[in-house]
Amino acid sequence: MTATLGDIAEHVDAQLQGDPAVEISGVASLRRAAPGQLSFYTHKRYAADLAATRAAAVVLNAAAAPASPVASLIVADPYLAYTRAAALLHPPPPFSPGIHPSAALDAGAQVAADCFVGANTVIGNNVSIGAGTYIGPGCVIDADVSIDTHCRLHPGVTVMAGAKLGKRVLLHPGVVIGADGFGLANDAGRWLKIPQLGSVVIGADVEIGANTTIDRGALEDTVIGAGVKIDNQVQIGHNVRIGEHTAIAGGVVIAGSARLGRRCMIGGGGAIAGHIDIADDVIIAGMSGVPNSIRQPGAYASGVPITEQQTWRKNMARFRKLDALARRVFRLEKLVE
């Protein structure tokens, strides 16, 4: 859509330096922006791009405003204001209500009149889908699922029996909600499957990235709190509970019955052990392994950073001798004492 600079400034609560009547039709980077587009500036490494930009306007802070060659939207947090402006200019694509002729809906399904159901989608018995919801092509919505209003399920999403989705949930292609958790008991060397009897409850305004899987609970439900944002290819085990407004980057693995607090940030490729607790407001760096509970807010990291191969091999050889070295130091300390 198109909006004037004045409208955008009001929307993001910015001080405008420039003509409020200028129309903006989209957003782009400083380097690629053309007239009629909005960009943003957050770091001095992009100073040359700012000086040369052809954007109609730039979102930046007061300290950087004198260097802008074009109209400026001055705010305390340029990236946040840019995000709000981009959402205003690029809303989700509209859809026309209707059910594709190839979709298969059980007679017991209840779908609001203004929903869209795409081609080859299957919707089971006793499913409830709220107003303004979009169900893309090739989705499977199993029996007894409840989907609240204004949700959007992209193509190829699977929601298994009994799951509950809150308002405005966004599921990207290939998401699987409510598959069985990895519950097994060992019977003299043979694995017996434990029935997975819980389901998944997802709060309002949750976004889940492509090919992410969230397992159903074994007895109780797996719970994803309101406002949680989950990236692509994340695995969340059975009975996990994730607090409100936590963000989880791609490739993270969370084992069963782990409990994450509110407003946490989990870096890409991390692994969180099962049956542990993570406090509110915890930041975990990418590629970190978390084997034990974290009781206090703060930033945490683990793992060995990349280094030159020969040095890494030498360090790993020495690492294997670390316990013996520590024991020698302990004995020497006792002798000195």
Beta strands, then each sheet from edge to edge (+ up, - down):
strand 1: 3-4
strand 2: 15-17
strand 3: 23-24
strand 4: 26-27
strand 5: 37-40
strand 6: 57-60
strand 7: 71-74
strand 8: 98-99
strand 9: 104-105
strand 10: 110-111
strand 11: 116-117
strand 12: 122-123
strand 13: 128-129
strand 14: 134-135
strand 15: 140-141
strand 16: 146-147
strand 17: 152-153
strand 18: 158-159
strand 19: 164-165
strand 20: 170-171
strand 21: 176-179
strand 22: 184-187
strand 23: 190-193
strand 24: 200-202
strand 25: 207-208
strand 26: 213-215
strand 27: 222-224
strand 28: 229-230
strand 29: 235-236
strand 30: 241-242
strand 31: 247-248
strand 32: 253-254
strand 33: 259-260
strand 34: 265-266
strand 35: 271-272
strand 36: 277-278
strand 37: 282-284
strand 38: 289-290
strand 39: 298-300
sheet 1: 1+ 3-
sheet 2: 2+ 7- 6- 5- 4-
sheet 3: 8+ 11+ 14+ 17+ 20+ 25+ 28+ 31+ 34+ 37+ 39+
sheet 4: 9+ 12+ 15+ 18+ 21+ 26+ 29+ 32+ 35+ 38+
sheet 5: 10+ 13+ 16+ 19+ 24+ 27+ 30+ 33+ 36+
sheet 6: 22+ 23-
end
